[in-house]
């Protein structure tokens, strides 16, 4: 993996460690700051084709230098669910898992892992459509393995309340 980091955030070693068990020798990663005035905390894009990288395999990450940590990041963890409300309007929802990213390194890693999932889809010959939830699940699982976020605890089933004999 070839990393070009235009920031002062030392994240290269963390990125390499996070994907050491996956094929990534042809991948190029560029890390920059978001443009001034950007309202985004971070962004990432996986390119299947660019003029500079006609074979694709290029990830661009951007991070806002004005972030205040922790930054809350949402990971989509379910398929879309559709239902109609009482007025007949179609409602589409998707469950999200919200996690705190406490450092710029962890934030960049979370965005990188999401985009890395798209890279894996590309080199395995899958199309790029409708893969956001899969990429979020991949990123969350890798962050759990690295100990950056905790696995969500299963909620204990609520015990039914005992009925009192006295009214």
LUMMARLUM-324385 format. One record per residue: residue in one letter; z, y, x of N, C-alpha, C in turn. Coordinates in steps of 0.1 Angstrom, whole numbers, padded with zeros to 4 digits. Atoms other than C-alpha are relative to their C-alpha. Layout:
LUMMARLUM-324385
  r    n_w    n_v    n_u   ca_w   ca_v   ca_u    c_w    c_v    c_u
  A      Z      Y      X      Z      Y      X      Z      Y      X
...
***
This chain:
LUMMARLUM-324385
  r    n_w    n_v    n_u   ca_w   ca_v   ca_u    c_w    c_v    c_u
  X   0000  -0012   0009   0000   0000   0000   0000   0012   0009
  X   0002  -0012  -0007  -0010   0034   0013   0006   0011  -0008
  X  -0007  -0010   0007   0014   0062   0003  -0002   0014   0007
  X   0001  -0013  -0005   0006   0099   0007   0010   0009  -0008
  X  -0011  -0007   0007   0038   0119  -0001  -0001   0015   0004
  X   0001  -0014  -0003   0034   0157  -0004   0013   0007  -0005
  X  -0013  -0006   0004   0070   0162  -0014   0010  -0002   0011
  X  -0011   0003  -0010   0103   0162   0005   0009  -0011  -0005
  X  -0008   0011   0005   0116   0132  -0015  -0004  -0012   0007
  X   0003   0012  -0008   0119   0101   0006   0001  -0012  -0009
  X   0001   0011   0010   0108   0074  -0018  -0009  -0011   0004
  X   0010   0010  -0004   0083   0054   0002   0006  -0014   0001
  X  -0007   0013  -0002   0107   0026   0012   0004  -0006  -0013
  X  -0004   0005   0013   0120   0023  -0024  -0012  -0006  -0008
  X   0012   0005   0007   0084   0020  -0038  -0004  -0013   0006
  X   0004   0013  -0007   0075  -0007  -0012   0009  -0011  -0004
  X  -0009   0011   0003   0106  -0027  -0019  -0001  -0005  -0014
  X   0001   0004   0015   0101  -0026  -0057  -0012  -0009  -0003
  X   0012   0008   0003   0067  -0043  -0055  -0003  -0010   0011
  X   0003   0009  -0011   0071  -0065  -0024  -0005  -0014  -0004
  X   0004   0013   0004   0066  -0097  -0044  -0014   0000  -0008
  X   0013  -0001   0007   0033  -0085  -0060  -0011   0004   0010
  X   0012  -0004  -0008  -0002  -0080  -0045  -0001   0016  -0001
  X   0001  -0014   0000  -0005  -0043  -0035  -0007   0006   0012
  X   0006  -0005  -0013  -0024  -0041  -0002  -0011   0010  -0002
  X   0012  -0010   0002  -0054  -0021  -0017   0004   0012  -0008
  X  -0005  -0011   0009  -0032   0003  -0037   0002   0013   0008
  X  -0002  -0013  -0005  -0032   0040  -0029   0009   0008  -0009
  X  -0010  -0008   0008  -0003   0062  -0041   0001   0014   0006
  X  -0001  -0014  -0004  -0002   0100  -0040   0012   0006  -0008
  X  -0011  -0006   0006   0030   0118  -0047   0000   0015   0002
  X   0001  -0015  -0001   0030   0156  -0055   0010   0006  -0009
  X  -0008  -0007   0010   0050   0182  -0073  -0009   0004  -0011
  X   0007  -0005   0012   0040   0192  -0108  -0004   0015   0003
  X   0003  -0015  -0001   0022   0226  -0110   0011   0009  -0005
  X  -0010  -0009   0004   0044   0256  -0113  -0002   0003  -0015
  X   0000  -0003   0015   0053   0263  -0150  -0002  -0012  -0008
  X   0001   0012   0008   0049   0227  -0160   0013  -0003  -0007
  X  -0011   0003   0008   0072   0216  -0187   0004  -0015   0001
  X  -0003   0015  -0002   0071   0179  -0177   0010  -0002   0011
  X  -0009   0003  -0011   0099   0163  -0158  -0007  -0008   0011
  X   0008   0008  -0009   0074   0139  -0142  -0012  -0005  -0007
  X   0012   0006   0006   0040   0123  -0148  -0006  -0010   0010
  X   0007   0010  -0008   0020   0094  -0135  -0013  -0004  -0007
  X   0013   0005   0005  -0016   0082  -0139  -0005  -0011   0009
  X   0007   0010  -0008  -0033   0050  -0128  -0015   0002  -0002
  X   0015  -0003   0001  -0070   0056  -0121  -0007  -0013   0003
  X   0009   0011  -0002  -0094   0027  -0125  -0013   0004   0008
  X   0011  -0005  -0007  -0121   0049  -0110   0002   0014   0003
  X   0001  -0014  -0004  -0123   0082  -0091  -0012   0001   0010
  X   0011  -0002  -0011  -0150   0097  -0068   0006  -0005   0013
  X  -0007   0004  -0013  -0125   0092  -0039   0003  -0014   0001
  X  -0004   0014   0000  -0115   0057  -0050  -0009  -0007  -0010
  X   0009   0006   0010  -0146   0041  -0067   0005  -0013  -0005
  X  -0005   0013   0005  -0128   0008  -0069   0013   0001  -0008
  X  -0013  -0002   0007  -0098   0024  -0086   0012  -0002   0010
  X  -0012   0003  -0008  -0064   0012  -0074   0006   0012   0006
  X  -0005  -0012  -0004  -0051   0047  -0072   0010   0005  -0010
  X  -0010  -0005   0008  -0018   0060  -0086   0004   0014   0005
  X  -0005  -0013  -0004  -0009   0097  -0087   0013   0002  -0008
  X  -0013  -0003   0005   0027   0106  -0093   0003   0015   0002
  X  -0004  -0014  -0001   0040   0141  -0100   0014   0002  -0005
  X  -0014  -0002   0004   0076   0153  -0102   0003   0015  -0001
  X  -0004  -0015   0001   0090   0187  -0113   0011   0003   0009
  X  -0010  -0004  -0010   0109   0203  -0085   0012   0006  -0007
  X  -0011  -0007   0007   0131   0221  -0111   0008  -0009  -0009
  X  -0008   0010   0009   0145   0189  -0128   0015   0002   0003
  X  -0014   0001  -0001   0182   0188  -0135   0004  -0015  -0003
  X  -0003   0015   0002   0196   0152  -0131   0014  -0002  -0005
  X   0010   0011   0003   0202   0129  -0148  -0011   0005  -0010
  X   0011  -0002   0009   0169   0130  -0166  -0001  -0013  -0009
  X   0001   0011   0009   0166   0108  -0197  -0015  -0004  -0001
  X   0014   0006   0001   0135   0085  -0197   0000  -0011  -0011
  X   0001   0010   0011   0124   0065  -0227  -0010  -0011   0004
  X   0008   0012  -0002   0110   0030  -0223  -0003  -0006  -0014
  X   0003   0007   0013   0091   0016  -0253   0002  -0015   0001
  X  -0004   0014  -0001   0104  -0019  -0260  -0004  -0008  -0011
  X   0004   0008   0011   0089  -0030  -0292  -0015   0003  -0004
  X   0013  -0003   0006   0056  -0033  -0310   0001   0011  -0011
  X  -0001  -0010   0011   0047  -0006  -0335   0004  -0007  -0013
  X  -0004   0005   0013   0064  -0012  -0368  -0005   0011  -0011
  X   0005  -0008   0011   0048   0002  -0400   0006  -0003  -0013
  X  -0005   0002   0013   0063   0008  -0433  -0002   0013  -0008
  X   0002  -0012   0009   0060   0032  -0463   0014   0005  -0005
  X  -0012  -0005   0005   0088   0055  -0472   0000   0001  -0015
  X  -0001   0000   0015   0100   0061  -0508  -0011   0009  -0007
  X   0011  -0008   0006   0072   0087  -0513  -0014  -0005   0003
  X   0012   0006  -0002   0045   0064  -0502  -0007   0004   0013
  X   0006  -0004  -0013   0039   0079  -0467   0002  -0011   0010
  X  -0001   0010  -0010   0031   0056  -0439   0008   0005   0012
  X  -0009  -0004  -0011   0058   0057  -0412  -0003  -0011   0011
  X   0002   0009  -0011   0051   0042  -0378   0010   0003   0010
  X  -0011  -0002  -0010   0080   0037  -0354  -0002  -0010   0011
  X   0000   0009  -0011   0085   0021  -0321   0014   0002   0007
  X  -0013  -0001  -0006   0119   0013  -0306  -0001   0004   0015
  X  -0001  -0004  -0014   0128   0030  -0273   0013  -0003   0006
  X  -0013   0002  -0008   0154   0023  -0247   0000   0013   0009
  X  -0002  -0013  -0008   0167   0056  -0232   0009  -0003   0012
  X  -0008   0002  -0012   0179   0055  -0196   0001   0012   0008
  X  -0002  -0012  -0009   0193   0081  -0173  -0005  -0003   0014
  X   0004   0001  -0014   0175   0085  -0140   0008   0011   0008
  X  -0010  -0009  -0006   0201   0101  -0117  -0005   0007   0012
  X   0005  -0006  -0012   0180   0110  -0087  -0015   0001  -0001
  X   0015  -0001   0000   0144   0121  -0081  -0007  -0012   0005
  X   0006   0012  -0005   0138   0089  -0062  -0001  -0010  -0011
  X   0000   0010   0011   0148   0068  -0092  -0010   0004  -0011
  X   0010  -0005   0010   0127   0090  -0115  -0014  -0004   0004
  X   0013   0003  -0005   0096   0086  -0093  -0002  -0015   0000
  X   0002   0015   0001   0102   0048  -0091  -0003  -0004  -0014
  X   0002   0004   0013   0104   0045  -0128  -0014   0003  -0005
  X   0014  -0004   0004   0071   0063  -0133  -0010  -0009   0008
  X   0009   0008  -0008   0055   0044  -0104  -0001  -0014  -0006
  X   0000   0014   0005   0065   0010  -0118  -0008  -0001  -0013
  X   0008   0000   0012   0050   0019  -0152  -0015   0000   0004
  X   0014  -0001  -0004   0017   0028  -0135  -0004  -0012   0008
  X   0003   0012  -0007   0019  -0002  -0112  -0003  -0012  -0009
  X   0004   0010   0010   0018  -0024  -0143  -0014   0001  -0004
  X   0014  -0002   0004  -0015  -0009  -0152  -0009  -0004   0012
  X   0007   0005  -0012  -0027  -0016  -0116  -0001  -0015   0000
  X   0000   0015   0001  -0017  -0053  -0120  -0010  -0004  -0011
  X   0010   0003   0010  -0037  -0054  -0153  -0014   0001   0005
  X   0014  -0003  -0006  -0067  -0039  -0135  -0004  -0011   0009
  X   0004   0010  -0010  -0067  -0064  -0106  -0001  -0014  -0006
  X   0001   0013   0007  -0062  -0093  -0131  -0011   0000  -0010
  X   0011   0000   0009  -0092  -0082  -0151   0003   0003  -0014
  X  -0003  -0004   0014  -0075  -0070  -0182  -0005   0014  -0003
  X   0004  -0014   0004  -0087  -0040  -0202   0012   0009   0000
  X  -0011  -0009  -0001  -0066  -0009  -0201   0005   0005  -0013
  X  -0004  -0005   0014  -0061  -0005  -0239   0013  -0006  -0004
  X  -0012   0005   0007  -0028  -0007  -0256   0010  -0007   0009
  X  -0009   0006  -0009  -0007  -0015  -0226   0012   0008   0004
  X  -0011  -0009  -0003   0019   0012  -0227   0014  -0007  -0001
  X  -0013   0007   0002   0047  -0009  -0241   0002  -0011   0010
  X   0000   0010  -0010   0039  -0037  -0217   0004   0006   0014
  X  -0004  -0006  -0012   0041  -0013  -0188   0014   0005   0000
  X  -0014  -0005   0001   0074   0002  -0200   0009  -0012   0002
  X  -0009   0012  -0001   0089  -0033  -0203   0000  -0005   0014
  X   0001   0004  -0014   0077  -0041  -0168   0009   0009   0009
  X  -0008  -0010  -0007   0092  -0009  -0154   0015  -0002  -0002
  X  -0014   0002   0003   0125  -0015  -0171   0006  -0012   0007
  X  -0004   0013  -0006   0127  -0051  -0159   0002   0001   0015
  X  -0001  -0002  -0015   0120  -0041  -0123   0012   0009   0004
  X  -0012  -0009  -0003   0146  -0013  -0124   0013  -0008  -0002
  X  -0012   0008   0001   0171  -0038  -0137   0002  -0009   0012
  X  -0001   0009  -0012   0163  -0062  -0109   0005   0007   0013
  X  -0004  -0008  -0011   0168  -0034  -0084   0014   0006  -0001
  X  -0014  -0005   0003   0202  -0025  -0100   0000   0015  -0003
  X   0000  -0014   0003   0191   0010  -0109   0004   0003  -0014
  X  -0005  -0001   0014   0196   0005  -0146   0006  -0013  -0004
  X  -0007   0012   0005   0218  -0020  -0164  -0008  -0007  -0011
  X   0005   0007   0012   0206  -0047  -0188   0007   0005  -0012
  X  -0007  -0004   0012   0213  -0036  -0223   0009  -0011  -0005
  X  -0009   0011   0005   0243  -0054  -0236  -0003  -0003  -0014
  X   0002   0005   0014   0239  -0075  -0267   0012   0005  -0008
  X  -0010  -0005   0009   0258  -0059  -0295   0007  -0012  -0007
  X  -0008   0011   0006   0286  -0082  -0307  -0002   0001  -0015
  X   0002   0000   0015   0280  -0093  -0343   0013   0005  -0006
  X  -0011  -0006   0006   0303  -0073  -0365   0007  -0010  -0010
  X  -0007   0010   0008   0330  -0095  -0381   0002   0006  -0014
  X  -0003  -0005   0013   0333  -0091  -0419   0014   0004  -0001
  X  -0014  -0005   0002   0363  -0071  -0429   0008  -0009  -0010
  X  -0008   0008   0009   0391  -0091  -0444   0004   0008  -0012
  X  -0003  -0007   0012   0397  -0083  -0480   0015  -0001  -0002
  X  -0014  -0001   0003   0432  -0072  -0489   0003  -0005  -0013
  X  -0005   0005   0013   0451  -0089  -0517   0006   0011  -0008
  X  -0006  -0011   0007   0466  -0056  -0525  -0010   0011  -0003
  X   0010  -0010   0003   0445  -0030  -0543   0004   0014   0006
***
